[in-house]
Amino acid sequence: MSDTEDFIATVHPYDALPRDELARVAGSFSRRDFAAGTVIYRHGEPLSGLYLIRHGKVAVTDRNGDSVSQLGPRNSFGERGLLRDGVAVTSATAETDCTVLLLPREELRRLIAEHRAVARFFDRGRGAVDRGPEVAMLKVGELMSARALSCPPETPIIEAARLMREAHASSLGICEEGRLIGLVTIRDMSNRVVAEGRDMRRPVREVMTERPVTLAPTALGYDVLNIMLERRISHLPVVEDGRFLGMISQTDLTRVQAISASGLIREVAGAEGVSQMARVTARIPELLLQLVNARQRHEIITRMITDIADAVTRRLIALAEARLGPAPAAWCWAACGSQGRQEQTGISDQDNCLILAPGTDPAHPWFRDMARLVSEGLDACGYMFCPGDMMATNPRWCQPLDVWQGYFRDWIAHPSPEAQMLSSVMFDLRAIAGEATLLSELQAGTLDMAARNSIFVAHMVSNALKHRPPLGLIGGFATIRSGEHRHHIDMKHNGVVPVADLARVYALQGRIGAVNTRARLEDAETRGIVSASGGRDLVAAYDMIQTLRLENQAQLIKAGRKPDNYLSPADLPDFQRSHLRDAFVVVRSMQSAVGHGKGMLG
């Protein structure tokens, strides 16, 4: 046994490893010696691996230089940033001459994936939520099985079973000319073949699940877990342009689980009534606080919170359907506003509508009652009624597809102030439940029609300049002058909304289909709608504004208050106040460029 192996055998969790594994891990550690006063790493620097102190003392400080902890032999440090994105979230300095052992990041990840004791130890050290967003940042293409196992629909069941056995696979894609048309799993073989005594020579088409739920390789890994939990399925095919690329199973997710947010979604999916769901959504502020404290990116936090709202909406719709019976015609429930853009925070109202199949009577009691049950349920769960009545309960926003198409034609042809406002909201529509094809049909020609109408585009640009960043005349902030929020700035209407409006204009100019603000900005830069420098600056400004908005909400929650969108610049440290002002300057500059017809230049 080596000297290093002797040492780590006395350190938890390595002391729980089998002897051969312990020897392997010991061989993976490298030794580093640091003189007293040496900076081992600084906040924001890439981390080489996990540090384990062999001799000496190490001081850990936060990004402001405040003491976090003083560590001695057998203590680890650096794991929080290492297991998140590989970047240090603290700084570490040798207090005395010290020797540390360094374990490479990939070796630590392997240990966490393969050994429960190691996973449990580092979960405890990092907190449940901190591990959760790890899966959210992975692409589906990184999670799926490497090999796309498939067979034609006329393949005999017995041959399909043999294919799965030989590949040690629990599922099989059923493809016709490379396009996925169905899915068969081990459970299907048990329930639909063996239990029913089916002839094994029959084609596998007869026992497959037709039109299974699929995801694109560019989707978030977080989507996989949410869909599996909500729909109670264990396999998800990965499809791109109809082509079957691979499969994701629950086994693929054992290494990355978004525990907290997905736990809330799981509770929502199993809720039997509104009151039960309301108890779940009441914990969203706590989730937001934990995610902010874990330094998760704002787009991950808002996406997780929106996913909960989506699950609540779908569960309320399912309960309404159970109560009302089958719908008289096809329909699509769509969200707009922050839910549509997947940008909800700790305070959100509801913006939604119903798109019905062409020729459907929108006054049918089924749609009226369903909209009322869902909207009232959302309100009870904390998603307040829309002040502007942009909800499916408003007959104007519960209409057949052809009426919706007429709305957009009129708004584009006659861009009145009301038309601009409504277009700004409705260009952010996203399908939540029902027949999503109704929304895709609505959107199919609308974006192109709008982009080709220069007068409409000009009006949309004008509308995008109505909300201005809160900049004062002599280098400070233009704060609210009176009332409850005196000396504060509105981080939503004067911070986030101006950027969202700009992103919407860029999406219109570039015929960009994304509705998420950050995705629109990134696509606009990629397509040359804005310059590379202008696009990068605007994304960075948006990140700063949204991050400070969420941090402020987290501070309010921590203080036992309800989150809101009002922030006092005077309460910010000097460097944050300066960076926030710089972000607002960027937004105003981009508004000016668009206003002067320079949107193509940034």
N, C-alpha and C positions, 0 to 999 in steps of 0.2 A: 504494500500500500504506500503511495507517494505521500510526501509531506502535505501537499494541498488536499489530497483525499482524506488524510487524517483530520485536517482542520474542518473541511466542510461537513464531515460526518458528525461534527458536534454542533452544526448550525441548522436550525429549522428553516425551510422544509426539506432540505437536502438529506437530513437524517432519516427521512421516511422512504428514501429511494432504495430499490434493490441494489445489491452489491455491484453488479455489472454496470448498472446505470450510473451509480455513484462514481465509478472509475471513469466512465465516459465523460461525465460532467466535469470531473476534476481536470481531465485533460483539455477541456475547452476553456478553462479559466486561464487568463494571462496575468502576470504580475506587473504592477506599476508602483514606483516609489516617488513620493512627493515630499519636498522639504517644507518646513513650517512656513506658512504664509503664501504658499503656492495656490493659485486658483486652479481647481481641477476641471471645472467647466462653469460657464456663465449662462445666465438665463437667456433663452432663445437660441443657444448653440445646438447643433446636432450632437446627439449622444452616441458614443461608440458601443455602449452596452450597459449592463447592470453592474454597479459597483458594490463590492463587499469588503468591509474593513477587516484587515488581518491584524494590524498593529496601528496604534495612534488614535488621534481624534480629528473629526471633520465637522466644520460648521456649515450648516445649510441655511441660506437666506432667501427671501422672496425677491421678486423683481424690483421692489423698492428698497432693498437692502435690510429689511427688518428680519430679525432672527426667526427661523422656523424651528430648528432643532440643533442639538449638539450630539453627535453620534460617536460611538466607540466600537471596539472589536465585536465582530459578528453582526453588526448592523449593515443593512443594505440601503442604498440611496440611488436616486435617479429613475426608479421604476415608473413613476407616474407619467413623466413625459415620454419615456422610452416606449411604454405600452400604448400610448395614445397616438402620437405622430412622429416619435423619434426626436423631438425637440425638447430641450430642457425647460421646465417650468419653474425651476429654482436655480440658485447658484450654489456651488460647493467649494469650500476653501479648506486646505489642510491647516488645522489649528496647531498641530505638532508635526514633527517628522512622522510620516505614516506610510504604511504599505497597504495597498488595496488590491483586490483581485477583480478582474473585469471579465464578465460573462457576455459573449456576443448576443445581440438582440434576437437573432433567429434561434439560437439555442434556448434562450429563455422562453420564446414562444412555443417551441417544440415541447419543452417540459410542461408548460401550462396546458397544452392540448392533450398530452399523454398521461399526466399524473394528477389525480384529483387533489392530493395534498398540496401540490405546488399551486394549482389553480385556486384552491380555497385560500391559501396564504396570501396570494397577491390580490385576490378579490377583496379580502379583508383590509389589506393595506390601502387599496385605491378607492374603495367604495363601490357599491353596486352600479350606480349610474355611470361612473367614469368608464367602466368597461363597456357599457352598453353601446355608446356611439361608435365604437370600433367597427361594428358591422355596418353601421349606417354609412361609413366612409368607403366601404368596399363596393366595387362594381359587381354586378351579377356575373359578368364574364369571368371574374376572378374566383367566384365561388363554385361555379358549375363543374360537373364531372368532365374530365378531360375528353372522354370519348362519347360521341353521340351514338348510343346503341339503338338501332331501329330495324324495322322489317316492314314489308308491304302488307296491306290489309288482307290479302288473300292467303297469307301464310297460315298453315294449320296451327291450331292452338298448341299442339304438342311441340312443334318446332320452335314456336315463340318461347315456350317454357324452357326448352333446352338452351336457347340463346341466352336467356337470363341466367340460367344455372352456370353455364360455361364462363360467363363474364362476371359472375358473382354480383349481379345487378338486381336491384329490387324493383326496377321499372323498365319499360320498353316503349320507345316512341313508335307510333304507327304512321308511316309516311307513304305518300303517293308522289312519285317524281320529285323527291326531295322535300316536299311540303308536308308539314305535320297535320294530320287529320284526326289523330286520337292518341290515347295513352292507355297502357296496360301495366298494372302493378302486381306485386305478389299477392296483395289483398284481393285484387280482382280474380286472380287465378284460384284463390281459395273460395271466395264467396260466389263467384259467377260460373265457375267451372266445376270444381270438386263438389261443393255443397249442392249444386243443382244436377249433378250427374251428366254434364254436357258431353257430347261426343267430341273427343280430343282432336278428331280429324276435321272439324268444322273450322272455317276461317276465323282468325283472331279478330276480325272486324266485328264479329257478333258479341264479343265480350269487352270491347274497348270502351273507354270513356270518350265520347265524342266532344270535339271543340273544347278541350281542357283549357283552364286558365293558363296563360303564358306570360313571360316577361322578356323584354329585350336585354341583350348583354350590357347595355349602357345604364339600365335601371339600377337603383340602389339595392344593395344587399339587404338593407333594412326592410324593403318592400317584401322580400321573400318571407321573412319571419312573420310580418303582419298578416299577409295573405294566408299563410298556413294556419296561423292561430284563429283568424276570423272565419275562414271557410272550412277549417278542420280537415285539411288535406296534408299529405306528407311528401308530395312530389310536385315539382313545378318545371315544365319544359322551358327551355330558353330558345327563343325564336327571333330571327332577324329577316325581315322581308319575306316571311312565310317559311323560310328554311329552318329546319331543326338543327340547332347547334349543340345541344347537350341538355343535361338534367340536373336539377338541384333537389336534394332530398334533405330530410331533417338531419341525417348523419353529417351532411356537409356543413351544417350550422353548429355543430357541437363545440367548435372552437371559438365561435363568435356569436354571442347572444345579447340582444338588446333587452336587458331584463326589465327595467322599470317601465319605460314607455310601452313596451309590448305587453307587460303585465297588466297595465291599465286597459289596453285594447282587448286583451283576453277577457277581462272582467266585463267590459262593455258588451262584447260579443255574446256573453252568456247571461246578460241581465234580463230579468223577466218583467221589468217595469221601469218607468221614468225615474222614480225615487232612487232605485238602485244605481242607475246611471248617473244621477246627480251626485251621489256620494262618491262616485269614481272621479267625475270631472272636478269635484271640489279639491282633489289632490293635485290638480294641474299646477297651481302656484308652487307647491312644494317641489314638483318635478322641475319646473323652470329654475327655481333656486339652486337645486342640485346640479343641473346642467351648466348653469352659469358659473357656479363655484368650481366645476370640473374643467372650466375654460374651453367648453365646446364651441365650435364655430356657430355664428348666429344662424346660418342657413340650415344647419343640422337641428338646432333647437326649435326653430319655427316649423321645420318640416315634421318633427316628432309631435309637436303640439297640434299641428293641423291634422296629422294622421289620426289622432284621437277624436277630433271633431268629425272627421270622415266616418270613423267607426260608429260614433254616436248617431250620426245621421242615418247610416245604413241600418242600424239596429232599430231605430225609431220607425223607419220605413217598413222593416220586416214585421214589427209589431202592429203597425197600421194595416198591412196587408192581411195579417192573420185575423184582424178584427173585421175588416171590410170585405174580405173575399177577393176573388180574382178581379183584376182591372178590366174595364170594358174595352181598352185599347192600349197599344204600346205607349210608353212614356219614358222620359229621361229627366231625372232630378239633377240639376246642375248648380254648382256654387260659383259665385263671383266674389269680388272684393278680396280680402286677405286670405280667405279660405280657398278661393279659386286659384290664387297665386301661390298657395302653400306657404304663407308667411304669417300665420297667426302667432300672437304672443300671449301674455297673461291676461289680456283684456280684449275681447272680440265680440262684435255683434254678428248677426246672421244676414247674409245676402244670398238669396237663392231663387230659383225659378223652375218651372216645369215646361218641358217641350213635349208636346203630344204628337202622336202620329197624324199625318195629314187627314183632314176631314173629320177629326174627332170633335165632339161637342165639348168645349171647355167648361160648360156650365153643368156637366154631369156631376151629380152629388158625390160620386166616388172620388174624383179629383179634388173637389172642394174639401171633403172630409179628410182625405189623406194629407193635403197641404196643412190643414188646421192642426191635425194631430202631431205631425212632425214639427211644425213651427212652434207650437206650444211646448212640445217636449224639449226642443232645443233651448227655448227660453228658460224652462225649468232647470236645465242643465248648465245655465250660466251664459248661453249664447243669446244675448239680448235681441229683442225685436229690432229690426232695422229702422232707425229714425226716419229714413226716407221711404219706408214701406216697399223696399225692393225685395219682396218675398213672394213665394209661390202662393201665399194666401191672397195676394192682390190679383184680381182677375186679369189685369193687364199683363201679368207675368206668368200666367198659366194659359198657354195658347198652343194651337197646332203648329207644326213646323212651317207651313206655308205662311201663316200670320207672322211668325218670327222672321222669316225671310223678308217679308214685306216691311217689317220694322227697320231692319238694317238697310234695305234699299232706300227707304224714306230718309233715314238719318244721314246716309251718305249723299243722297241727292239734294237734301235740304238741311245743311248743317247749322241749325239754329243753336243757341246756347243750351237748350234742353237736350238737343240731339247730341251735342258734344259731350255733355255730362253722361248721358245714358250710354253712348258709345264707349266712353272711358271705362265704365263699369262692365259692360257686356262683352268687351273684347278680352276680358279676363275669365271667361266662363271655363269651367272644368267639370266633366261628368263625374257624378258621385255614385249614382245607382240607376238601374233601369237599362234601357236600350241606348248605349253610348253612341250608336251609329246615328241617332237623331241629331245629336250635337255635332258630330263630324260632318253630317250633310249640311247643317247650317253653316259651319265654318268653312266648308269646302271652297266656295267661291267668294265669300264675304271679304276675306283679307285682300285678295287680289283686286276685287271691285273697289275697295276703299283705297288701296295704294295707287290705283290708276286715276283717281279723282283728285287732282291737284288742289282744288278748292277745299275739299274735305280735309286733306292732309294739312293745309294751311290753318284751317280752323282747329284741328287737333293740336297743332303746334301752339297756337294761341292759348288753347285750354291748358296745355302743359306748363304755361308760364304764369298761371294764376297763383299757384302756391310757390312762394319765394322762401329761400333760406333766411333764417333770422339773423341777418347781419346788420350791425349798426353803422352809422356814417363815419365814425372815428376809430374804427378798429375793434370794436367790441361786439356784443350780441344785442339784438333788438328783442328784449324780453317783454313779456306781457306786463302792461302798466298798472293794472288794477284787478281787484277781485281775488278769489281764492288762490289763483295761481300767479299772483304778482311776482315779478322778478324770475319767472320760469320761462322756458321755451317749450313749445309743443313739438316733441320729437317725432310725432306721427305726421301731422299736417304740414309742418314746416321743415321736416327732416326727411322722412321716408317717402311721403307722397310726391314731392318734387322729383325724386329719382325714379319712382315707379312711373310717373307721367312721362319722363324722358324716355325710359325704357320702352314704354308703349309706343311712342312716336317712332323710335328706332325699329321696333318690330313691324310697324306699319310700312315704313320706308323700305325695309329689307324683306318684307313678306315672311317674317319669322313666326313660326307657329307656337313657340314656347310662350307660356303665360307667366312663369316665375320671373321676377324682376332681375335677379342676378344672372339667370340663364339667358334672358334677353340681352343684357349688357354684354355678356361674353360672346354671344352669337353675333351681335352688332359689330364688335371688334373683329371677329374672325372674318366677317363678310365685307369689311371695309366701310360699313355705314358710319363708323367713327374711326379716327386714327388710332393706331396702336397705343400711343402715349395718352391720348384723351380717354380711350376705353379703360386702360389700366388705372388711370387716376380716378375715374368715376367709380369703378368697382371698389377701389381702395377707400374712397370717400363713403360709399354706401356701406361697406363693411364697418367702418368706424362709427357711423351714425347708428346702424342697427345694433352693434355691439354695446355701445353706451346706453342705448334705449333699453336693451334687455338687462344690462347691469343695474340700471336705475330701478327697473321693475323688481329685480331681485332684492335690492336694498330695501324697498318698500315692504316686500313680503317678509323679509327678515325682521323688520321693525313691527310686524304685526298689522300692517296696513294693506289695503287693497292696491294692487298695481294700477298705475295709470301711465300716461305718456308725457307727463310734465317733468322736466329736469331743470334744476337750478345750476347754471354754469358756475356760480360762486362756490358751489359745493365740490367742484372738481379740482383735482390737483392741477398745478400750473401746466404740466406737460399735456395732460388730457384736454384741458381747456384750449390750449394752443392748437392741438391736433384737430379738435372738433371744429374750431373756427376755420382751419385750413380746408377741412372736408367741405364745409359750407361754401367756401370760396370756389372750390372745384365745381360744385353743383351749379352755382350761379354762373360761372364761366361757361359751362356746357349749355345752360339755358340761353345765355347770350348768343352762343354760336348757332344754336338751333333757331333762335328768334331772328337772326340775321341771314338765315338761309344757308348756314355753313354746316348743317348737320352731317354732310358727307366728309367734312374735314376734321370735326372734333375740335 
